[in-house]
């Protein structure tokens, strides 16, 4: 029972101000029925820099790779950019020169 109570009391948006100066990437699905997009936007507004918000089309699971859609490709691209740029900069590393290709969804069928 204590695990259920802890889950129900979990409210990460209440402490979003404490994350800065660590980078905060947020990816939200615009039609999410599980995590309210409006609450995520409100939390993002309260968060300190550095922060990034990427909004993608779809419902809650649209950002997961198993969904196989454009929103998942966008979420993966955003997370990869964050890991490759913001996190390295935060850790004090210089950025490597990397050429990123198009998103998988931007490729034609014969290019996969």
N, C-alpha and C positions, 0 to 999 in steps of 0.2 A: 504493500500500500504506500510506503514512503516514496518509492520510485514514481508512482503515478502522481502523487502530490507534488514532487519536485518538477515533473514535466509540466503540470498544470500551472505551476508558479513561475516557470521559465519565461522571462520577458526580456530578451536581449535588447530591444529598442529602448528600454529604460536606462541603460548604461552606455549608450552609443557615444556620449560625449567623452567617455574615458578612453576611447580607443586611440585618439590622436595623441601624439604625432605619428603613430603607426598608420601605414596606408590602409584604407578601407575600400575594397571593391564590392559593389552591390550589383547584382543582376536580378532583375525582376521580370516576371511574365505579366503583361498588362491585364490579362483576364484571370489572374490567379484567384482561385476560390478558397485556398488554404491560408495563404499569407497575404493579407490585404495590401494591394499596391499603394493605396493612400497612406497606410501606416508606415510602409517602407519609405515612401517619399518624405514623410514627416520626419522619420528618424534620420534620413540622409541630410535633410536640411539642418538638423541639430548637430550633426557630426562635424568634427574639425577636419582641417586639411592634413594630409592629402587624402582625397576621396574621389571616387568615380562611380557614377550610376549609369548602367546600361539597361534600357528597357527593350524588351523583345515581345513580339506577338505571341499569343497563346495562353494556355492555362498553366497550372502549377508544374506539371511534369514536362512541359514543352522545352525546358532548358536542359533536360537530361539527354545524354547521347543516345540512349535506347529509344528515344522518341523518333529519331531519324529525320527530324525536320530542320528547316532553315533556322529556327530559334535556337536549336541545340548547337548548330554550327556557329552562330553568333556568340553564344555563351562560351563555347570552347575557345573561340578566337579571343574574346575579351579576357578570359582567365589566363590564356597563354601570354597575351600582351602584358597583363598585370604582373605575372610571375617574371617575365623577361625584362620588364622595364622598372616598374614601381618598386618591386621588392628588392631588386638588385641595387637601385639607387638608395633606397632606405638603408640597406646594409652597408652603404659606402663604397660600392663597387662601380667601376666605370661600365658603361654599356658596350657590349660587343656589337660589332657590325654584322647584322643578320638580315638577309633578304627573305621576307615572308611572302609566300605565294598567296593566291586567292583562296577564299573559303571553299571547301568542297562543294557547297551548293552553287558556287559561281562557275564551276567547271561544267563543260558540256558532257554529255553521256560518254562520248568517246575519249575523254581526257581522264576519267577515273582510273 
